[in-house]
Amino acid sequence: ENMVGHKLGEFSPTRLFRGHTGRRDKAAVVKGPQR
């Protein structure tokens, strides 16, 4: 799952985002409209 989050970190679930804090900025943006 970590590998998928790293590759599709832009549109991956929030649980993958937590594992990959590197894209924390984009996660917050995608997490808003997605939820």
Backbone atoms as SQL, in Angstrom:
CREATE TABLE atoms (id INTEGER PRIMARY KEY, chain TEXT, resi INTEGER, resn TEXT, atom TEXT, x REAL, y REAL, z REAL);
INSERT INTO atoms VALUES
  (1, 'A', 1, 'GLU', 'N', 0.838, -1.200, 0.000),
  (2, 'A', 1, 'GLU', 'CA', 0.000, 0.000, 0.000),
  (3, 'A', 1, 'GLU', 'C', 0.877, 1.255, 0.000),
  (4, 'A', 2, 'ASN', 'N', 1.970, 1.193, 0.704),
  (5, 'A', 2, 'ASN', 'CA', 2.869, 2.358, 0.749),
  (6, 'A', 2, 'ASN', 'C', 3.390, 2.677, -0.650),
  (7, 'A', 3, 'MET', 'N', 3.686, 1.645, -1.423),
  (8, 'A', 3, 'MET', 'CA', 4.208, 1.857, -2.782),
  (9, 'A', 3, 'MET', 'C', 3.168, 2.582, -3.638),
  (10, 'A', 4, 'VAL', 'N', 1.916, 2.146, -3.525),
  (11, 'A', 4, 'VAL', 'CA', 0.854, 2.775, -4.322),
  (12, 'A', 4, 'VAL', 'C', 0.710, 4.239, -3.926),
  (13, 'A', 5, 'GLY', 'N', 0.752, 4.509, -2.634),
  (14, 'A', 5, 'GLY', 'CA', 0.623, 5.893, -2.154),
  (15, 'A', 5, 'GLY', 'C', 1.762, 6.749, -2.689),
  (16, 'A', 6, 'HIS', 'N', 2.932, 6.170, -2.776),
  (17, 'A', 6, 'HIS', 'CA', 4.093, 6.923, -3.256),
  (18, 'A', 6, 'HIS', 'C', 3.935, 7.244, -4.745),
  (19, 'A', 7, 'LYS', 'N', 3.367, 6.305, -5.488),
  (20, 'A', 7, 'LYS', 'CA', 3.209, 6.523, -6.943),
  (21, 'A', 7, 'LYS', 'C', 1.986, 7.404, -7.221),
  (22, 'A', 8, 'LEU', 'N', 0.843, 7.029, -6.644),
  (23, 'A', 8, 'LEU', 'CA', -0.382, 7.819, -6.870),
  (24, 'A', 8, 'LEU', 'C', -0.715, 8.615, -5.614),
  (25, 'A', 9, 'GLY', 'N', 0.275, 9.275, -5.076),
  (26, 'A', 9, 'GLY', 'CA', 0.045, 10.057, -3.849),
  (27, 'A', 9, 'GLY', 'C', -0.908, 11.213, -4.102),
  (28, 'A', 10, 'GLU', 'N', -1.103, 11.577, -5.365),
  (29, 'A', 10, 'GLU', 'CA', -1.985, 12.721, -5.647),
  (30, 'A', 10, 'GLU', 'C', -3.456, 12.323, -5.521),
  (31, 'A', 11, 'PHE', 'N', -3.817, 11.105, -5.905),
  (32, 'A', 11, 'PHE', 'CA', -5.233, 10.729, -5.809),
  (33, 'A', 11, 'PHE', 'C', -5.410, 9.450, -5.005),
  (34, 'A', 12, 'SER', 'N', -4.484, 9.198, -4.094),
  (35, 'A', 12, 'SER', 'CA', -4.615, 7.997, -3.251),
  (36, 'A', 12, 'SER', 'C', -5.414, 8.321, -1.991),
  (37, 'A', 13, 'PRO', 'N', -5.954, 7.321, -1.343),
  (38, 'A', 13, 'PRO', 'CA', -6.738, 7.522, -0.113),
  (39, 'A', 13, 'PRO', 'C', -5.947, 8.277, 0.961),
  (40, 'A', 14, 'THR', 'N', -6.662, 8.779, 1.948),
  (41, 'A', 14, 'THR', 'CA', -5.982, 9.554, 3.010),
  (42, 'A', 14, 'THR', 'C', -5.062, 8.648, 3.812),
  (43, 'A', 15, 'ARG', 'N', -5.420, 7.385, 3.972),
  (44, 'A', 15, 'ARG', 'CA', -4.571, 6.491, 4.782),
  (45, 'A', 15, 'ARG', 'C', -3.194, 6.378, 4.108),
  (46, 'A', 16, 'LEU', 'N', -3.144, 6.431, 2.801),
  (47, 'A', 16, 'LEU', 'CA', -1.845, 6.366, 2.122),
  (48, 'A', 16, 'LEU', 'C', -1.093, 7.681, 2.343),
  (49, 'A', 17, 'PHE', 'N', -1.843, 8.771, 2.359),
  (50, 'A', 17, 'PHE', 'CA', -1.221, 10.083, 2.566),
  (51, 'A', 17, 'PHE', 'C', -0.509, 10.108, 3.913),
  (52, 'A', 18, 'ARG', 'N', -1.166, 9.560, 4.927),
  (53, 'A', 18, 'ARG', 'CA', -0.562, 9.572, 6.284),
  (54, 'A', 18, 'ARG', 'C', 0.798, 8.862, 6.224),
  (55, 'A', 19, 'GLY', 'N', 0.878, 7.762, 5.493),
  (56, 'A', 19, 'GLY', 'CA', 2.146, 7.029, 5.427),
  (57, 'A', 19, 'GLY', 'C', 3.182, 7.858, 4.676),
  (58, 'A', 20, 'HIS', 'N', 2.712, 8.636, 3.699),
  (59, 'A', 20, 'HIS', 'CA', 3.639, 9.449, 2.899),
  (60, 'A', 20, 'HIS', 'C', 3.427, 10.925, 3.240),
  (61, 'A', 21, 'THR', 'N', 4.068, 11.400, 4.278),
  (62, 'A', 21, 'THR', 'CA', 3.872, 12.807, 4.684),
  (63, 'A', 21, 'THR', 'C', 4.587, 13.740, 3.710),
  (64, 'A', 22, 'GLY', 'N', 5.363, 13.176, 2.800),
  (65, 'A', 22, 'GLY', 'CA', 6.088, 14.015, 1.846),
  (66, 'A', 22, 'GLY', 'C', 5.123, 14.898, 1.057),
  (67, 'A', 23, 'ARG', 'N', 3.979, 14.329, 0.659),
  (68, 'A', 23, 'ARG', 'CA', 3.005, 15.122, -0.130),
  (69, 'A', 23, 'ARG', 'C', 1.904, 15.646, 0.796),
  (70, 'A', 24, 'ARG', 'N', 2.226, 15.946, 1.994),
  (71, 'A', 24, 'ARG', 'CA', 1.209, 16.415, 2.970),
  (72, 'A', 24, 'ARG', 'C', 0.477, 17.658, 2.400),
  (73, 'A', 25, 'ASP', 'N', 1.199, 18.497, 1.707),
  (74, 'A', 25, 'ASP', 'CA', 0.560, 19.707, 1.170),
  (75, 'A', 25, 'ASP', 'C', -0.564, 19.339, 0.193),
  (76, 'A', 26, 'LYS', 'N', -0.241, 18.474, -0.762),
  (77, 'A', 26, 'LYS', 'CA', -1.260, 18.100, -1.761),
  (78, 'A', 26, 'LYS', 'C', -2.379, 17.293, -1.092),
  (79, 'A', 27, 'ALA', 'N', -2.026, 16.494, -0.118),
  (80, 'A', 27, 'ALA', 'CA', -3.025, 15.650, 0.557),
  (81, 'A', 27, 'ALA', 'C', -4.121, 16.537, 1.134),
  (82, 'A', 28, 'ALA', 'N', -3.744, 17.623, 1.767),
  (83, 'A', 28, 'ALA', 'CA', -4.736, 18.507, 2.390),
  (84, 'A', 28, 'ALA', 'C', -5.656, 19.072, 1.302),
  (85, 'A', 29, 'VAL', 'N', -5.092, 19.405, 0.163),
  (86, 'A', 29, 'VAL', 'CA', -5.909, 19.982, -0.916),
  (87, 'A', 29, 'VAL', 'C', -6.852, 18.932, -1.501),
  (88, 'A', 30, 'VAL', 'N', -6.337, 17.728, -1.736),
  (89, 'A', 30, 'VAL', 'CA', -7.178, 16.669, -2.321),
  (90, 'A', 30, 'VAL', 'C', -8.172, 16.140, -1.290),
  (91, 'A', 31, 'LYS', 'N', -7.756, 16.117, -0.036),
  (92, 'A', 31, 'LYS', 'CA', -8.622, 15.575, 1.016),
  (93, 'A', 31, 'LYS', 'C', -9.878, 16.438, 1.165),
  (94, 'A', 32, 'GLY', 'N', -9.764, 17.723, 0.984),
  (95, 'A', 32, 'GLY', 'CA', -10.923, 18.615, 1.163),
  (96, 'A', 32, 'GLY', 'C', -12.061, 18.241, 0.213),
  (97, 'A', 33, 'PRO', 'N', -11.887, 18.450, -1.088),
  (98, 'A', 33, 'PRO', 'CA', -12.957, 18.185, -2.069),
  (99, 'A', 33, 'PRO', 'C', -13.340, 16.712, -2.129),
  (100, 'A', 34, 'GLN', 'N', -12.384, 15.845, -1.885),
  (101, 'A', 34, 'GLN', 'CA', -12.675, 14.406, -1.977),
  (102, 'A', 34, 'GLN', 'C', -13.691, 13.995, -0.909),
  (103, 'A', 35, 'ARG', 'N', -13.541, 14.548, 0.307),
  (104, 'A', 35, 'ARG', 'CA', -14.455, 14.133, 1.390),
  (105, 'A', 35, 'ARG', 'C', -15.728, 14.934, 1.284);
